[in-house]
Amino acid sequence: MDKPNRVRTGAFFLGALLVATTALFVFGWLAEEMLEGDTRQFDAFVRTAVHQFSTPAFTRVMQVFSFLGSVAAVTTMSLVAVCVSLYFRHTRTAALLVVTMLGVAVLDVTLKHAFHRPRPAPFFGAAPNSYSFPSGHALCSFCFYGMLAAILAPLARGRVAKFGIWMAAVVLIGMIGISRIYLGVHYPSDVFAGYCAAIVWVGAVGFLDRSLRAGEKEKLEVATHADGI
């Protein structure tokens, strides 16, 4: 591997480690504050502030965004993305999606049962039967739509298109999180914790994938060099 590539790979690893470590620290801090009851004032303030903007039309919009982050929607789109990747023989992309989303499912269930935080009283509809911390919608949407943007952006032509794909993912992920607070089925701290958990998991998967790619590229270069001798 040439020096510029080594520098870029090293910078990526360092950046991913820094972001994941920060997210892990914030998640731990949020969990501790939540268990001690120190997030109550913040959660109540944000829930009240967001609920003040409620209207029937806005509620319907928020319900759509909430559905886009649901298990049913994300699972269906994940299966479609995997099938499309396999159809075009992008097996690595398909494997990456499968590993990411299976990990999300395990992480969501494990964390919810680890903290046992009851749901808040919902503003609209009934509260889900699962625990509240962290938000599964925030975790799933960040991982899936973030991964989807990472797959599609390199295929787009031009910086504007690439930027548009990433911005669409950011807006969608953000609105899904806001929708859960607006509907009253999650505390704000649940949503932030879900995003933090997602950053840690995506960082871990991305780090592993980049490491494997770098190793394979280095082996190929060594083999090519050996054949040329």
Residue pairs with C-beta under 8 A, 6 or more apart in sequence:
1 9
1 214
1 217
1 218
1 221
5 217
9 210
9 214
12 210
13 207
13 210
13 211
16 203
16 206
16 207
16 210
17 203
17 207
19 199
19 203
20 199
20 200
20 203
20 204
20 207
23 195
23 196
23 197
23 199
23 200
23 203
24 196
24 200
26 192
26 196
27 134
27 193
27 196
27 197
27 200
30 39
30 189
30 192
30 193
30 196
31 115
31 133
31 193
33 39
33 189
34 115
34 117
34 133
34 189
34 193
35 115
39 187
39 189
42 188
42 189
43 120
43 187
43 188
43 189
46 181
46 188
47 120
47 181
47 184
47 187
47 188
50 178
50 181
50 182
51 123
51 182
51 184
53 182
54 123
54 182
58 182
59 124
59 182
59 183
62 178
62 179
62 182
62 183
63 124
63 179
63 183
65 172
65 175
65 176
65 178
65 179
66 137
66 176
66 179
66 180
66 183
67 73
68 141
68 172
68 176
69 137
69 138
69 140
69 141
69 176
69 177
69 179
69 180
70 137
71 136
71 140
74 101
74 140
74 141
74 144
75 101
77 144
77 148
78 97
78 101
78 144
81 97
81 148
81 151
82 94
82 97
82 98
85 91
85 93
85 94
85 97
85 151
86 94
92 209
93 151
96 147
96 205
96 209
97 147
99 205
100 143
100 144
100 147
100 201
100 202
100 205
101 140
101 143
101 144
103 201
103 205
104 139
104 140
104 143
104 144
104 198
104 201
107 139
107 197
107 201
108 134
108 136
108 139
108 140
111 133
111 134
111 197
112 130
112 131
112 132
112 133
112 134
112 136
113 131
115 131
115 133
115 134
116 131
117 131
117 132
117 133
117 187
117 190
118 131
118 132
119 127
119 128
119 130
119 131
119 132
119 185
119 186
120 127
120 132
120 184
120 185
120 186
120 187
121 127
121 184
122 183
122 184
122 185
123 182
123 183
123 184
124 183
124 184
125 183
125 185
127 185
128 185
130 136
132 185
132 186
132 187
132 190
133 187
133 189
133 190
133 193
134 190
134 191
134 193
134 194
134 196
134 197
135 177
135 180
135 186
135 190
135 191
135 193
135 194
136 194
137 176
137 177
137 179
137 180
137 186
137 191
137 194
138 173
138 176
138 177
138 180
138 186
138 190
138 191
138 192
138 193
138 194
138 195
138 198
139 194
139 195
139 197
139 198
139 201
140 198
141 172
141 173
141 176
141 177
142 173
142 194
142 195
142 198
142 199
142 202
143 198
143 201
143 202
145 169
145 172
145 173
146 169
146 173
146 198
146 202
147 202
148 169
149 165
149 166
149 168
149 169
150 206
152 165
153 162
153 165
153 166
154 162
156 162
156 164
156 165
173 195
177 191
177 194
177 195
178 191
180 186
180 190
180 191
181 187
181 188
181 191
